[in-house]
């Protein structure tokens, strides 16, 4: 996802109904979805290769980031109109499942 966000930010965000018409908007998607996503993938790779002391902290930190995204989607549902399953609830499920898996392996 990080690589896709860097290469095609408008295509990545299109399912959410967001149009990236200005460079500053594309910068934001590339930074938050691209750069952050690649950083999370990198630290998960470190955790996979290092069974030592860093592993648990990495798993908890990345799990917390994903859980926070899922919680944000749930709070958005309480504060705004209902949406179709895809993309919001689909990604909520992906985030919640991934967070749970990371917490259980920490």
N, C-alpha and C positions, 0 to 999 in steps of 0.2 A: 504494500500500500504506500509506503514511503517513497519508493522509486516512482510509482505511478503518479503520485502527487507532484513530485518534482518535474516529471516529464509532461504531464497533461493535467494541470490543476483544474481547468474548467470542466473537463470530462469527469474527473473524480467527484466533483461537488454537484454536478448537474442533477443527479437523482433527488437531491434535496430542494430543487427548485431555485437554486441560487445561480445567478448569472455573474460571471467575473468579467466585467466590462472595462476595468481599469487595472493598470499594472500593480498598484498598491494592493488590490484585492488578490491578484495572483501571487504576489509576494507573501501575503498572509497565509494562503493555503499551502504554498510551498514550504513555508517555515513551520507551521503548526502540524500539518498532516505529513509533509515530506521530511523535514529535518528532524522533528520530534519522533516520527515513526521509525526513521532509520537509527536514531539514537537508542530507542527502546529495543530494536532488533539487535543492535550491537551489544547492549548490556545483557540481553538474554543469551547471546552467543557466548559471552564471557561466563555467564552462570553455567551454561551447558558444558563448557570446557574446564571450569574450575570448581571441583567439588568442595573446595575449602570454604573459608570464612565469608567470602563475598556472596556466595550463592544465595543464601537465605535472604540477605538484605535486598539483593536484586529482585528476587522473586516477589517479595512483599512490596517493594516500591513499584514495580511494574503492575502487579496485581491491584494495588491501591489506585494507580492511575486509571486502569481499566474499570475498576469498580466505581470510581468517581464519574467516569463518562456515563456508565449505565445509570447511576443515580441521577445524574443531570437530566437524562432522558425521561426518567420517571417523574422527576419534579416538573419538567416541562409539560408533561401530560396533565399534571394537576393544575398548572397555571395557564394552559392554552387549549386550543381546540384539539379534538381527537384527530389522529392521522391514521392512514392505512398502515398495514403491517410493514411493508417495505417502503422506504428504507429505515425509518426510525426504530421500529420495534425489532426488525431483523438485527440491526447493529446493537441494539440493547441486549438482545439474547447472546450474540457473539461476545460482547464485552463481559457480560455476567459470567458466561461459561468459562471464558479465558481467565478471568480474575479468580474464579473458584479453583480452576486447575492450578494456577500459579500459587495460590495460598496453600493448597493441599500438598504441593511439592516443596514448599519452603522449608 
